[in-house]
Amino acid sequence: MLVRGIRLGRVDDVLFDPDSARVVGFDVLCGDDVHRFLPFPAAVLADGALEVASSLTLLDEETLAFYRGRALALTADEKLREVPVGASGAVETGDAAGNGAGRC
């Protein structure tokens, strides 16, 4: 996870909302060994890494706990790990899955 090319941490997990069938955000393990929540819309995938405009988009552990309590962690569900996800965070199905969708 980068801010202006500087590594602040790494994605430890992807949080998926099964009700809306979309990724809501990321559990980021930061350089200070604190887990923080990064909302999906705040991140951009560039050159194989997540980038954000500001470190202020990383939210505190309390917010992360809120989302962890309501979403599925993709590392906890083997079949969700290869789900194709579109640019909006929504699960891609059918032909869309083969047209530029990323994989979690």
C-alpha atoms as an extended CHARMM CRD file, in Angstrom:
* protein
*
       104  EXT
         1         1  MET       CA              0.0000000000        0.0000000000        0.0000000000  PROA      1               0.0000000000
         2         2  LEU       CA              1.6200000000        3.1850000000       -1.2240000000  PROA      2               0.0000000000
         3         3  VAL       CA              1.2340000000        6.9250000000       -0.7790000000  PROA      3               0.0000000000
         4         4  ARG       CA              3.0360000000        8.8450000000       -3.5460000000  PROA      4               0.0000000000
         5         5  GLY       CA              5.3090000000        5.8410000000       -4.0700000000  PROA      5               0.0000000000
         6         6  ILE       CA              6.1810000000        5.4260000000       -0.3770000000  PROA      6               0.0000000000
         7         7  ARG       CA              5.2340000000        2.0930000000        1.1640000000  PROA      7               0.0000000000
         8         8  LEU       CA              3.1250000000        2.5420000000        4.3050000000  PROA      8               0.0000000000
         9         9  GLY       CA              2.0800000000       -1.0560000000        4.7860000000  PROA      9               0.0000000000
        10        10  ARG       CA              0.7260000000       -4.1850000000        3.1500000000  PROA      10              0.0000000000
        11        11  VAL       CA             -2.7630000000       -5.5080000000        2.6010000000  PROA      11              0.0000000000
        12        12  ASP       CA             -3.3390000000       -8.1920000000        5.2010000000  PROA      12              0.0000000000
        13        13  ASP       CA             -6.8890000000       -9.0220000000        4.1250000000  PROA      13              0.0000000000
        14        14  VAL       CA             -9.7020000000       -8.0270000000        1.7910000000  PROA      14              0.0000000000
        15        15  LEU       CA            -13.1050000000       -7.3900000000        3.3870000000  PROA      15              0.0000000000
        16        16  PHE       CA            -16.1080000000       -8.5090000000        1.3550000000  PROA      16              0.0000000000
        17        17  ASP       CA            -19.7670000000       -7.6620000000        2.0310000000  PROA      17              0.0000000000
        18        18  PRO       CA            -21.8210000000      -10.7160000000        0.9900000000  PROA      18              0.0000000000
        19        19  ASP       CA            -25.1000000000       -8.7560000000        1.0510000000  PROA      19              0.0000000000
        20        20  SER       CA            -23.9780000000       -6.2610000000       -1.5880000000  PROA      20              0.0000000000
        21        21  ALA       CA            -21.5520000000       -8.7240000000       -3.2710000000  PROA      21              0.0000000000
        22        22  ARG       CA            -18.7040000000       -6.2070000000       -3.2540000000  PROA      22              0.0000000000
        23        23  VAL       CA            -15.3940000000       -5.5040000000       -1.5990000000  PROA      23              0.0000000000
        24        24  VAL       CA            -15.8120000000       -2.8080000000        1.0610000000  PROA      24              0.0000000000
        25        25  GLY       CA            -12.1740000000       -2.3100000000        1.9390000000  PROA      25              0.0000000000
        26        26  PHE       CA             -8.8400000000       -3.6530000000        3.0770000000  PROA      26              0.0000000000
        27        27  ASP       CA             -7.1880000000       -4.5560000000        6.3580000000  PROA      27              0.0000000000
        28        28  VAL       CA             -3.7810000000       -2.8970000000        6.0230000000  PROA      28              0.0000000000
        29        29  LEU       CA             -0.8870000000       -3.8020000000        8.2990000000  PROA      29              0.0000000000
        30        30  CYS       CA              1.0630000000       -0.5550000000        8.5410000000  PROA      30              0.0000000000
        31        31  GLY       CA              4.7650000000       -0.0290000000        9.2010000000  PROA      31              0.0000000000
        32        32  ASP       CA              4.0630000000        0.7110000000       12.8730000000  PROA      32              0.0000000000
        33        33  ASP       CA              2.5270000000       -2.8130000000       13.2340000000  PROA      33              0.0000000000
        34        34  VAL       CA             -0.9950000000       -1.3990000000       13.5810000000  PROA      34              0.0000000000
        35        35  HSD       CA             -3.8510000000       -2.7110000000       11.4470000000  PROA      35              0.0000000000
        36        36  ARG       CA             -5.9520000000        0.0040000000        9.7990000000  PROA      36              0.0000000000
        37        37  PHE       CA             -8.9880000000        0.0250000000        7.5060000000  PROA      37              0.0000000000
        38        38  LEU       CA             -8.6640000000        1.3190000000        3.9510000000  PROA      38              0.0000000000
        39        39  PRO       CA            -12.0600000000        1.8690000000        2.2660000000  PROA      39              0.0000000000
        40        40  PHE       CA            -12.1920000000        0.3860000000       -1.2320000000  PROA      40              0.0000000000
        41        41  PRO       CA            -13.1750000000        3.6740000000       -2.9660000000  PROA      41              0.0000000000
        42        42  ALA       CA            -10.1050000000        5.4230000000       -1.4910000000  PROA      42              0.0000000000
        43        43  ALA       CA             -7.6540000000        3.0600000000       -3.1970000000  PROA      43              0.0000000000
        44        44  VAL       CA             -6.4180000000        2.8450000000       -6.7640000000  PROA      44              0.0000000000
        45        45  LEU       CA             -4.6810000000       -0.2270000000       -8.1710000000  PROA      45              0.0000000000
        46        46  ALA       CA             -1.5900000000        0.9550000000      -10.0420000000  PROA      46              0.0000000000
        47        47  ASP       CA              1.3260000000       -1.2080000000      -11.2120000000  PROA      47              0.0000000000
        48        48  GLY       CA              0.1820000000       -4.1120000000       -9.0360000000  PROA      48              0.0000000000
        49        49  ALA       CA              0.0130000000       -2.0800000000       -5.8090000000  PROA      49              0.0000000000
        50        50  LEU       CA             -2.7250000000       -0.1950000000       -4.0080000000  PROA      50              0.0000000000
        51        51  GLU       CA             -2.1410000000        3.5350000000       -3.9240000000  PROA      51              0.0000000000
        52        52  VAL       CA             -3.9050000000        6.2400000000       -1.9320000000  PROA      52              0.0000000000
        53        53  ALA       CA             -3.6260000000       10.0130000000       -2.1490000000  PROA      53              0.0000000000
        54        54  SER       CA             -3.0670000000       10.4670000000        1.5850000000  PROA      54              0.0000000000
        55        55  SER       CA             -2.2720000000        8.4010000000        4.6620000000  PROA      55              0.0000000000
        56        56  LEU       CA             -5.3680000000       10.0270000000        6.1900000000  PROA      56              0.0000000000
        57        57  THR       CA             -7.5040000000        7.5920000000        4.1830000000  PROA      57              0.0000000000
        58        58  LEU       CA             -6.3040000000        4.8180000000        6.5180000000  PROA      58              0.0000000000
        59        59  LEU       CA             -8.8510000000        4.5890000000        9.3300000000  PROA      59              0.0000000000
        60        60  ASP       CA             -8.2920000000        3.4880000000       12.9270000000  PROA      60              0.0000000000
        61        61  GLU       CA             -8.5160000000        0.0180000000       14.4700000000  PROA      61              0.0000000000
        62        62  GLU       CA            -12.0020000000        0.7180000000       15.8320000000  PROA      62              0.0000000000
        63        63  THR       CA            -13.2930000000        1.3540000000       12.3110000000  PROA      63              0.0000000000
        64        64  LEU       CA            -11.5010000000       -1.7750000000       11.0830000000  PROA      64              0.0000000000
        65        65  ALA       CA            -13.1970000000       -3.8020000000       13.8470000000  PROA      65              0.0000000000
        66        66  PHE       CA            -16.5910000000       -2.4170000000       12.7530000000  PROA      66              0.0000000000
        67        67  TYR       CA            -16.0940000000       -3.6120000000        9.1630000000  PROA      67              0.0000000000
        68        68  ARG       CA            -14.4880000000       -6.9180000000       10.2100000000  PROA      68              0.0000000000
        69        69  GLY       CA            -17.6170000000       -7.6090000000       12.2610000000  PROA      69              0.0000000000
        70        70  ARG       CA            -19.9160000000       -7.0920000000        9.2630000000  PROA      70              0.0000000000
        71        71  ALA       CA            -17.8940000000       -8.3650000000        6.3140000000  PROA      71              0.0000000000
        72        72  LEU       CA            -16.1970000000      -11.6080000000        5.3210000000  PROA      72              0.0000000000
        73        73  ALA       CA            -12.4210000000      -11.7040000000        5.3640000000  PROA      73              0.0000000000
        74        74  LEU       CA            -11.3720000000      -13.2910000000        2.0850000000  PROA      74              0.0000000000
        75        75  THR       CA             -8.5350000000      -15.1830000000        3.7810000000  PROA      75              0.0000000000
        76        76  ALA       CA            -11.1810000000      -16.9550000000        5.8850000000  PROA      76              0.0000000000
        77        77  ASP       CA            -13.0900000000      -18.3020000000        2.8730000000  PROA      77              0.0000000000
        78        78  GLU       CA            -11.1270000000      -20.4000000000        0.3670000000  PROA      78              0.0000000000
        79        79  LYS       CA            -13.7080000000      -20.1180000000       -2.4380000000  PROA      79              0.0000000000
        80        80  LEU       CA            -13.8210000000      -16.3060000000       -2.2510000000  PROA      80              0.0000000000
        81        81  ARG       CA            -10.0790000000      -15.8960000000       -2.8380000000  PROA      81              0.0000000000
        82        82  GLU       CA            -10.4030000000      -16.2380000000       -6.6170000000  PROA      82              0.0000000000
        83        83  VAL       CA            -13.5640000000      -14.1890000000       -7.0540000000  PROA      83              0.0000000000
        84        84  PRO       CA            -13.1450000000      -11.6670000000       -9.9010000000  PROA      84              0.0000000000
        85        85  VAL       CA            -13.7930000000       -8.1030000000       -8.7440000000  PROA      85              0.0000000000
        86        86  GLY       CA            -14.4680000000       -5.1090000000      -10.9870000000  PROA      86              0.0000000000
        87        87  ALA       CA            -13.2390000000       -1.5450000000      -10.6230000000  PROA      87              0.0000000000
        88        88  SER       CA            -16.2560000000       -0.6490000000       -8.4650000000  PROA      88              0.0000000000
        89        89  GLY       CA            -15.5220000000       -3.4680000000       -6.0200000000  PROA      89              0.0000000000
        90        90  ALA       CA            -18.5030000000       -5.5020000000       -7.2270000000  PROA      90              0.0000000000
        91        91  VAL       CA            -18.1610000000       -9.1940000000       -8.0160000000  PROA      91              0.0000000000
        92        92  GLU       CA            -17.9920000000       -9.7210000000      -11.7640000000  PROA      92              0.0000000000
        93        93  THR       CA            -20.0250000000      -12.4960000000      -13.3600000000  PROA      93              0.0000000000
        94        94  GLY       CA            -20.3410000000      -13.9680000000      -16.8300000000  PROA      94              0.0000000000
        95        95  ASP       CA            -18.4440000000      -12.2450000000      -19.6380000000  PROA      95              0.0000000000
        96        96  ALA       CA            -17.3950000000       -9.3490000000      -17.4030000000  PROA      96              0.0000000000
        97        97  ALA       CA            -15.1660000000      -11.7020000000      -15.4080000000  PROA      97              0.0000000000
        98        98  GLY       CA            -12.9340000000      -12.1800000000      -18.4200000000  PROA      98              0.0000000000
        99        99  ASN       CA            -12.7370000000       -8.5160000000      -19.4090000000  PROA      99              0.0000000000
       100       100  GLY       CA            -10.2640000000       -6.7590000000      -17.1480000000  PROA      100             0.0000000000
       101       101  ALA       CA            -11.6310000000       -7.7290000000      -13.7450000000  PROA      101             0.0000000000
       102       102  GLY       CA             -9.0910000000       -8.0830000000      -10.9910000000  PROA      102             0.0000000000
       103       103  ARG       CA             -8.8500000000      -11.0210000000       -8.6560000000  PROA      103             0.0000000000
       104       104  CYS       CA             -8.8870000000      -10.7330000000       -4.9150000000  PROA      104             0.0000000000
